[in-house]
Amino acid sequence: MLIAFAARNGGLERVDWRAGAALPDDVVWIDLLGPSAAEDRFVEETVGASVPTREEMVEIEPSSRLYVENGARYMTASLLCKADTALPHLTAVTFIVTPRALVTVRYDDPKSFEIFAARACKGPIPGAQTAEGVFVGLVDAVVDRLADVLEHLGADADDLSRTIFQRVGAQAYRKPYQALLKSIGRNGDILSKTRESLVTVQRVLVYFSAEVEGLKPKKDIMVQLKPMQRDVASLLEHAGFLNDKITFLLDAMLGMVGLAQNDIVKLFSVMAVVFLPPTLVASIYGMNFESMPELKWAHGYPFALALMLISAVVPYLIFKWRRWL
């Protein structure tokens, strides 16, 4: 799908495009979402720059992700996608800054693209008249989105900390450990993906701000890039702090599980020791008296089997009810 935005009224305006039609001259952003071969060829003819394939976008070598070709700067970043769902993942997005327009190539839908497009179409935004300005605004939206994800992770970590260390009488160690461990694991997974995304965005900003093959951003763009680079660096530091906190919570959670298991094992050990002497006496003497009335009882054997079954099932049900198992 090809989505085009033109620079109008100080902001952006979405342009309806159909196959075979030319794009207006004021188009400054061409967004390719899962593009077809025909759309790739059309964009290549329009901006004079080749569009990388999906396989080329996911290559991990820096030389394959950051390069200049025919006067266009190619920068690929791994962006966090669907962080609010049960299946967060990273998706490769390529930014192609050409003299004609900014071209973005992606095969997923990061929320930051939707946020930036909606904001730019509502009113004027700085730098929306040039491809470089749109690129900076779009990357700034990506950084803001990653900052929001880190903020939510920090709040979740605080809630997990209160839940893990909260003591309520005898229920101190009887908590839903499995659910807590899943929450900690999910937060750790999202955090690792967020850090990886921030690292790739940082590389893109450093590469874009440097002079490569005679290409360098204008001074007004450089002024916007410096605070963004500082923001990314501070977010990486905050992500490192959150990583340490989640690791601490995981260790604390495992310690709590160990304490709970020790309490259960101790209970079983005490019960075994308490009932061991009576069991020993009963085993030696209990079945060796001629005056026992049950010896000649016709239903004595089935009754003994039922009693043994009940004596095994009742403790099991009690342990399950008390959450000892």
C-alpha positions, 0 to 999 in steps of 0.5 A: 500500500502506498500512502502519500502526504503533501506539505500544505498549510504548514503541516501535512495532508494525505493525498489519494493516489491510484495506480498509474497516477502521478504524485503532486509536486508538493508530496514530501512523504511517501509511506510504503506499507507492505508495498507491491512490486509495482508500487516499488517501481513507481516510487523508484521512478518518482524519487530516483532512488531504489527501494530495498527489499524486505530481505535487505532491510533485516540484514544486521550489518551496519553497512547494509542498514546505513548507507548513501546511494545516488544522493539518497540516505538509507537508514534502517531501524528496528522499531517496537510494534504492538507493545500493548498486545500479547505479542510485541515484536520488532519490525524493520523500517527503512527511511530513505531521505531523498531531495524529492521526498522522504520514503519509508518502507515497512511491513508492519504498523508501528503506532508512532507512524499513526500518531505522527501522521494524525498530528501532522494532518491536524495542524502546522508542525516544524519542518513539515515542508521538507523531507528532512523535516518530516524525517526528524518529526517522524523519528521524534514520534518514534522516540516519544512512543518508546518513552511512553513504553518505558514509562508504562514498564516502570509503573508495572514494575512498581505494581509488581514490587508492591505485590511481591513484597506485600505481607498480609498475615498468614497469606504472605507467601501464598500469592499467584506466583505463576501470574507474577512470573509471567508478568515479570517475563513479559515486561523483561521481553518488552524492555529488551525489545525497547532497548534494541529499538532505542539503540538502532534509533540512536545509530540512525540519528548519529549517521543522519547528523554526520556528513557522509559523501557530502550530505549533511542536514541543514543547520535548523535540522541539526538544532532539532537533532541534538536534543533528540540524541540526548533524549535517546541517551537518557532513555537508554540509561533509564532502560538500563535502570529498569532492566536492573529493577526487573532482574531484582524483582525476578530474583525476589520472586524466585526467593519467595517461591523458595520460601513458600516451598520450604514452608510446605516441605517443613509442614510435610516433614513435621506431619510425617514425623508426628505420624511415624511412631503411631504408624510403626506401632500399628504396623507391629501390633495393630493387626495381631490381636485375636479379639479384634471384631473386624477380623470376622466382619464380612465387609471388613476388607472393603471397609479398610480399602475405602478407609485407606482411600479416604485417608489419602484423598482428604489430606490431598483436598485439604492441601489443595484448598490451602494452596500448599500444592 
